[in-house]
Amino acid sequence: MFRNIINTIGARYLVALLNLLLIFVNSKVLGREGMGMVGLIYASANFAVIFNSILCGNTIVYFMNRYNLRYVFYPACGWAFAGSAVACGVMYVCGMLPEHYEPAIFALAVLMSLTTANSLMLLGRDHVKGFNLVFILQGVFMFAVLLGIYFIAGYRTVAGYLAGLFLACLTACIYSFVLIIPHLSKRKNIPPAGVSSWKVLKEMFIYGIWSGMDNLAEGLAMRLNYFLVKSAGGYGNVGLLDSGVKISESVWHISNSVSFIEYNSVSKTTVREEQKRVTLQLFKLTYCILIIVMGLILCVPEWVYTEYLLNAEFAGIRKVISGLSFGIVALGSNRILSHYFIGSGNIRYSTFCSVFGFVILLIAGLILIPQYGVFGAALTSSIAYTGMLFFSLAVFMKQTGASAKELLPSRKDLTGLRKKIRNKIQ
């Protein structure tokens, strides 16, 4: 497990580095207004992907450990199209989709959902290498293509960015199909007699609705600020917020990598003590690393962003990052607890947590954003994320009997980590 975590974190930080470089390139090429537009487009597509997680998200890994892969694969593929149509239709009626970009958002949502579904199937098959390769391919390809579009083709517009994003998503989607198809043809994946496909689909929907509600509420808690800021201050303020958010959220590649592996481990055992042990171990490791990395980011002075990394249009970005900082650590740590609930079959607690965070964000956002603008949006996110962490901790401690002392790193944890690193090196 430790080896998989290290490899997954390494893969995600390779892509995170390229994404950070792209943020700096995009800020100079597109400016605050353009960054705001692409931020809203990506957020809209991501909302559709979140809705699609009913059958294309964590539901996949959970049911792969209980039924054959084909029972999961075909419903996920079909739902990527149907769910994207429903989600984009609702957002269109609500006026959330940026005008003239509706077809592009639908296409991106389908590709991203299919790639996510295939990647999770690879993870469920313990094909961690393939899971990481899909992620790396998408990040590297997008970086290379966008540089070509901007500086060779000279196409320095939002449309140019979307072209690069679409090509990267399409390439990753095709590659993920190439990796997962051989698993479908294996004899052990032939559906056993007596198991109804409709029965499995019904179970997946029931489980997936809870998962989808969880992801949707969390997604709203993470990105609803974009739409509130746009209404209050326009695309330029969204661009400033989006840049600060993406720089800060690069830290989450740690917690995301750990939570994927944790979820796979927790869902494969029904022994509660083992689930608790794995979760506590990874929770402590995660929040310690997040605090250190976030602290390093906060040490970067404002002039580095405005004079070198971005441009003068992004003055105030360090204040945005500061406002987000404690929330970034909180939600990154909460991911570990959330995946414990999902993997142990108690997904409703993760859903309640996300809904709780969304309600907090909505209330705080309506108060703070009109008064403090982009910085108010950053504070709003941190308040919501911290509330979610406290909610999850309260439920986790009640369910498992874990004490407050067990949540703190000990000498035993440090010794065990050193041993694993030593074994990894050897």
C-alpha positions in Angstrom: 0.0 0.0 0.0 2.8 2.4 0.9 4.5 1.8 -2.4 1.3 2.6 -4.3 0.8 5.8 -2.3 4.3 7.0 -3.1 3.9 6.2 -6.8 0.5 7.8 -7.0 1.6 11.0 -5.2 4.7 11.1 -7.4 2.5 10.9 -10.5 0.1 13.5 -9.3 2.8 15.9 -8.4 4.4 15.6 -11.8 1.1 16.7 -13.3 0.6 19.3 -10.5 3.9 20.9 -11.5 2.8 21.1 -15.1 -0.6 22.4 -14.1 1.1 25.1 -12.0 3.3 26.1 -14.9 0.1 26.2 -17.1 -1.5 28.6 -14.6 1.4 30.9 -15.0 1.4 30.6 -18.8 -2.4 31.1 -19.0 -2.3 34.1 -16.8 0.1 35.9 -19.2 -1.7 34.7 -22.3 -5.4 35.0 -21.3 -5.3 37.6 -18.5 -7.7 37.7 -15.5 -10.8 37.9 -17.7 -9.8 34.9 -19.8 -8.8 32.9 -16.7 -12.2 33.7 -15.2 -14.0 32.4 -18.3 -12.0 29.1 -18.5 -12.4 28.7 -14.8 -16.2 28.9 -15.1 -16.2 26.6 -18.1 -14.1 23.9 -16.3 -16.2 24.3 -13.1 -19.4 23.8 -15.2 -18.0 20.6 -16.8 -16.9 19.4 -13.4 -20.3 19.8 -12.0 -21.6 17.5 -14.7 -18.8 15.0 -13.9 -19.8 15.2 -10.2 -23.4 14.4 -11.1 -22.2 11.5 -13.2 -20.4 10.0 -10.2 -23.7 8.3 -9.4 -22.4 5.5 -11.7 -19.0 6.8 -12.8 -17.4 7.5 -9.4 -16.6 5.6 -6.2 -19.6 3.4 -6.9 -17.4 1.6 -9.4 -14.7 0.4 -7.0 -17.3 -0.5 -4.3 -19.2 -2.8 -6.7 -16.2 -4.2 -8.5 -15.3 -5.9 -5.3 -18.8 -7.5 -5.2 -19.7 -8.2 -8.8 -18.1 -8.8 -12.1 -16.6 -5.9 -14.1 -19.0 -6.0 -17.0 -21.9 -5.2 -14.6 -20.1 -2.0 -13.7 -18.5 -1.0 -17.1 -21.5 -0.7 -19.4 -23.8 1.2 -17.0 -20.9 3.7 -16.3 -20.3 4.3 -20.0 -24.0 4.9 -20.8 -24.5 7.1 -17.8 -21.5 9.3 -18.8 -23.6 10.5 -21.8 -27.1 10.5 -20.2 -25.9 12.1 -16.9 -24.0 14.8 -18.8 -27.1 15.6 -20.8 -29.2 15.9 -17.7 -26.7 17.9 -15.7 -25.9 20.3 -18.5 -29.6 20.7 -19.2 -30.3 21.7 -15.6 -27.4 24.1 -15.5 -28.5 25.7 -18.8 -32.0 26.3 -17.5 -30.6 27.8 -14.3 -28.4 30.1 -16.4 -25.1 28.7 -15.0 -23.5 27.7 -18.3 -21.3 30.4 -20.0 -23.0 31.5 -23.1 -22.0 29.9 -26.5 -19.9 27.2 -24.7 -22.7 24.7 -23.9 -21.7 22.0 -26.5 -18.1 22.2 -25.4 -19.0 21.8 -21.8 -21.2 18.7 -22.6 -18.4 17.1 -24.6 -15.8 17.7 -21.9 -18.2 16.3 -19.3 -18.6 13.1 -21.2 -14.9 12.6 -21.8 -13.9 13.4 -18.3 -16.6 11.1 -16.9 -15.5 8.2 -19.1 -11.9 8.7 -18.2 -12.7 8.9 -14.5 -14.8 5.7 -14.7 -12.1 3.7 -16.6 -9.4 5.0 -14.2 -11.4 3.8 -11.1 -11.9 0.4 -12.7 -8.1 0.2 -13.2 -7.7 1.1 -9.5 -10.3 -1.5 -8.5 -8.2 -4.1 -10.4 -5.1 -3.0 -8.5 -3.7 -1.7 -11.8 -2.2 1.4 -10.0 0.4 1.9 -12.7 -2.3 2.2 -15.3 -4.4 4.5 -13.1 -1.4 6.8 -12.7 -0.4 6.6 -16.4 -3.8 7.9 -17.5 -3.5 10.8 -15.2 0.0 11.6 -16.3 -0.8 11.3 -20.0 -3.7 13.8 -19.7 -1.5 16.3 -17.8 1.6 16.0 -20.0 -0.4 16.1 -23.3 -2.4 19.1 -22.3 0.8 21.0 -21.3 2.5 20.2 -24.6 -0.5 20.9 -26.8 -1.4 24.2 -25.1 2.2 25.4 -25.5 2.0 24.5 -29.2 -1.4 26.3 -29.6 -0.3 29.4 -27.8 3.3 29.9 -29.1 3.5 28.0 -32.4 0.0 28.3 -33.8 -0.4 31.8 -32.2 -4.0 30.9 -31.1 -4.0 32.8 -27.7 -7.7 32.8 -26.9 -10.2 30.9 -24.6 -11.1 28.8 -27.7 -7.4 27.8 -28.0 -7.4 26.7 -24.3 -10.6 24.7 -24.8 -9.1 23.0 -27.9 -6.1 21.9 -25.9 -8.2 20.7 -23.0 -10.5 18.7 -25.3 -7.6 17.0 -27.1 -6.0 16.1 -23.8 -9.2 14.7 -22.4 -9.9 12.7 -25.6 -6.4 11.2 -25.6 -6.6 10.2 -21.9 -10.1 8.7 -22.5 -9.0 6.6 -25.4 -5.9 5.4 -23.6 -8.0 4.5 -20.5 -10.2 2.3 -22.8 -7.1 0.6 -24.2 -6.1 -0.3 -20.7 -9.4 -1.5 -19.3 -10.7 -3.5 -22.3 -8.4 -6.5 -21.7 -9.9 -6.9 -18.2 -13.4 -7.2 -19.8 -12.3 -10.1 -21.9 -10.9 -12.2 -19.1 -12.9 -15.3 -18.3 -13.5 -14.4 -14.7 -15.5 -11.4 -15.8 -18.2 -13.5 -17.5 -21.4 -12.8 -15.6 -22.3 -15.8 -13.3 -25.6 -17.5 -13.7 -28.4 -16.4 -11.3 -27.2 -12.8 -10.9 -29.5 -10.2 -12.6 -28.0 -7.2 -14.3 -31.0 -5.2 -13.3 -30.6 -6.1 -9.7 -27.0 -4.9 -9.7 -27.9 -1.8 -11.6 -30.6 -1.0 -9.0 -28.1 -1.5 -6.2 -25.6 0.7 -7.9 -28.1 3.5 -8.4 -29.2 3.4 -4.7 -25.6 3.5 -3.6 -24.6 5.9 -6.3 -27.3 8.4 -5.5 -25.9 8.8 -2.0 -22.4 9.0 -3.6 -23.6 11.5 -6.2 -25.3 13.7 -3.6 -22.1 13.6 -1.6 -20.0 14.6 -4.5 -22.4 17.2 -5.8 -22.7 18.9 -2.3 -19.0 18.8 -2.0 -18.5 20.2 -5.5 -21.0 23.0 -4.7 -19.1 23.7 -1.5 -15.9 24.0 -3.6 -17.0 25.9 -6.7 -20.3 27.7 -6.0 -18.1 30.6 -5.0 -17.1 31.1 -8.6 -20.7 31.9 -9.6 -21.3 34.1 -6.6 -18.1 36.0 -7.3 -19.0 36.3 -11.0 -22.4 37.8 -10.1 -20.8 40.2 -7.6 -17.6 41.3 -9.5 -17.4 39.8 -13.1 -15.0 37.4 -14.8 -11.9 39.3 -13.7 -12.5 38.5 -10.0 -13.3 34.9 -10.9 -9.9 34.8 -12.6 -8.1 36.0 -9.5 -10.0 33.5 -7.3 -9.4 30.7 -9.7 -5.7 31.3 -9.8 -5.5 31.4 -6.0 -7.6 28.3 -5.7 -5.6 26.3 -8.2 -2.3 27.2 -6.6 -3.6 26.3 -3.2 -5.4 23.1 -4.3 -2.2 21.7 -5.8 -1.6 20.6 -2.2 -4.6 18.2 -2.5 -2.8 15.9 -4.8 -1.3 14.4 -1.6 -4.7 13.8 0.0 -6.3 12.7 -3.2 -3.6 10.1 -3.9 -3.7 8.8 -0.3 -7.5 8.7 -0.3 -7.8 6.7 -3.5 -5.5 4.0 -2.1 -7.2 4.1 1.3 -10.6 3.7 -0.3 -9.5 0.7 -2.2 -8.0 -0.9 1.0 -11.0 -0.1 3.2 -13.6 -1.4 0.7 -11.8 -4.8 0.5 -12.1 -5.6 4.1 -15.1 -5.8 6.5 -12.9 -5.9 9.6 -13.8 -2.6 11.4 -10.5 -2.5 13.4 -8.4 -2.8 10.3 -10.5 -0.1 8.6 -10.0 2.2 11.6 -6.2 1.5 11.8 -5.6 2.2 8.1 -7.7 5.4 8.2 -6.0 6.8 11.4 -2.6 6.0 10.0 -3.3 7.8 6.7 -5.2 10.7 8.3 -2.3 11.6 10.5 0.2 11.3 7.7 -1.9 13.4 5.4 -2.6 16.4 7.6 1.0 16.6 8.7 2.3 16.7 5.1 -0.5 19.2 4.1 0.4 21.6 6.9 4.1 21.6 5.9 3.4 22.1 2.1 0.8 24.8 2.7 3.2 26.5 5.0 5.8 26.6 2.3 3.3 28.0 -0.2 2.5 30.8 2.2 6.1 31.8 2.4 6.1 32.9 -1.2 5.8 36.7 -1.3 3.3 38.7 -3.4 5.9 40.2 -5.7 6.9 36.7 -6.9 3.4 36.2 -8.3 2.8 39.7 -9.7 6.3 40.2 -11.3 7.4 36.7 -12.3 4.8 33.9 -12.1 1.6 35.7 -13.1 1.4 39.5 -13.9 0.4 42.7 -12.2 -3.3 42.0 -12.9 -3.2 39.4 -10.2 -2.3 41.7 -7.3 -3.9 40.4 -4.1 -3.4 36.7 -4.9 -1.3 36.0 -1.9 -4.2 37.3 0.3 -6.5 34.9 -1.5 -4.2 32.0 -0.9 -3.9 33.0 2.8 -7.7 33.0 3.1 -7.8 29.6 1.6 -4.9 28.0 3.5 -6.5 26.6 6.6 -9.5 25.3 4.6 -7.2 23.6 2.2 -5.6 21.6 5.0 -9.0 20.9 6.5 -10.7 19.6 3.4 -7.6 17.6 2.3 -7.6 15.9 5.7 -11.4 15.4 5.5 -10.9 13.4 2.3 -9.4 10.6 4.3 -12.3 10.4 6.6 -14.8 10.7 3.8 -13.3 7.8 1.9 -13.4 5.8 5.2 -17.2 6.3 5.3 -17.6 5.5 1.6 -15.4 2.4 1.6 -17.0 1.0 4.7 -20.5 1.3 3.3 -21.5 4.3 5.4 -21.6 6.7 2.5 -24.6 8.6 4.0 -22.3 10.2 6.6 -20.0 11.5 3.9 -23.1 12.9 2.1 -24.4 14.6 5.3 -20.9 16.1 5.8 -20.9 17.6 2.3 -24.4 18.9 2.6 -23.4 20.5 5.9 -20.4 22.2 4.2 -22.5 23.4 1.3 -25.0 25.0 3.7 -22.2 26.7 5.6 -20.6 28.0 2.4 -23.9 29.4 1.1 -24.6 31.3 4.3 -21.1 32.5 4.8 -20.7 33.4 1.1 -23.9 35.5 1.0 -22.5 37.5 4.0 -18.8 37.7 3.2 -18.5 37.9 -0.6 -20.6 41.1 -1.1 -18.5 42.8 1.7 -15.0 41.4 1.1 -15.1 40.3 -2.6 -12.6 37.6 -3.6 -10.9 37.5 -0.2 -14.4 36.9 1.3 -14.9 34.0 -1.1 -11.6 32.5 0.0 -12.6 32.8 3.7 -16.0 31.4 2.9 -14.4 28.2 1.5 -12.1 27.8 4.5 -15.0 28.2 6.9 -17.1 25.6 5.0 -14.1 23.1 4.7 -13.3 23.4 8.4 -16.9 22.7 9.3 -16.9 19.6 7.2 -13.7 18.3 8.9 -15.2 18.8 12.4 -18.4 17.0 11.3 -16.5 14.0 9.9 -14.2 13.8 13.0 -17.2 13.8 15.3 -18.9 10.9 13.4 -15.7 8.9 12.9 -14.8 9.1 16.6 -18.3 8.1 17.6 -18.4 5.2 15.2 -14.9 3.8 15.9 -14.4 4.8 19.5 -11.2 6.6 18.5 -10.0 9.1 21.1 -8.6 12.6 20.5 -5.2 11.3 21.4 -5.3 8.7 18.6 -5.7 11.6 16.1 -2.3 13.0 17.0 0.9 11.7 15.5 3.0 9.6 17.9 6.6 8.3 18.0 5.2 4.9 16.9 3.8 6.5 13.7 7.2 8.2 12.9 9.1 4.9 13.5 6.7 3.0 11.3 7.0 5.6 8.5 10.8 5.5 8.7 10.7 1.8 8.4 8.5 1.8 5.3 10.7 4.5 3.6 13.8 2.4 4.4 12.2 -0.7 3.0 11.1 1.3 -0.1 14.7 2.5 -0.7 16.2 -0.9 -0.2 
